[in-house]
């Protein structure tokens, strides 16, 4: 069981979350749950080769910069997590197997193999509770939430023929407008648009927008970007495209 003094605990909790443009009056809040790949120093690299912390297992490549860009273009607040989802995945429920996942596609995560209840509570105090508090504070008065993610173009050997996906659970005019805008503007740029693809949120569980969107009655969706787009000429089009689409969709809320 990891033991931390009160001062260290407070410092690690404060470092778990970053808030941008909190005082903006936009109706939209952006969320980026897999922005960072850090592991709090007392846990080292969780017993893994540190190279694993540069992979998609650890975070969503490209989304930190994209979320910052969208926050600036939309003059909208954004909440970004800094700790790796291998340490604690904010977008999973507390009892999900991959909230503190024991393996990476069959590769064991030594520090996650036998986590006692006390350590689970400690990790949540560091990596979940501060994010919850920041989101609740920033979300007050907003009318829509969009969570920004990236995905791998190939999963378990299956190719995913999508460049930008909108994942939704409860339909709304906001979602319809965002999809229509992407299908019109994105397709014109040669981008493939997914409606509940590359995976269907109606068939899987995800914590963040359930807790901070659906339960509040707010229109919300996960915005998924194919990570193969980052580092290519197409990346430059993402910010302007998504900002224009979201601005238009916000007219429905």
Protein Blocks (a to p, Z undefined) as FASTA:
>chain_A
ZZddfklmmmmmmmmpccehklpcbfbdcddfklbccdcfklonnopafklmmmmklmce
hjlmmmmmmmmmnopacdddfbdfklpcfkbcfklmklmccbeehiacfklmmccfklmm
mmmmmmmmmmmmmmmmmmgopabdcddddddfbgghiacfbfbdcddfbdcfklmmmmmm
mmmmmmmnopacdehiabdfklcccfklmmmmmmnopacddddddfklgopaklmmmmmm
mmmmmmmmmmmZZ
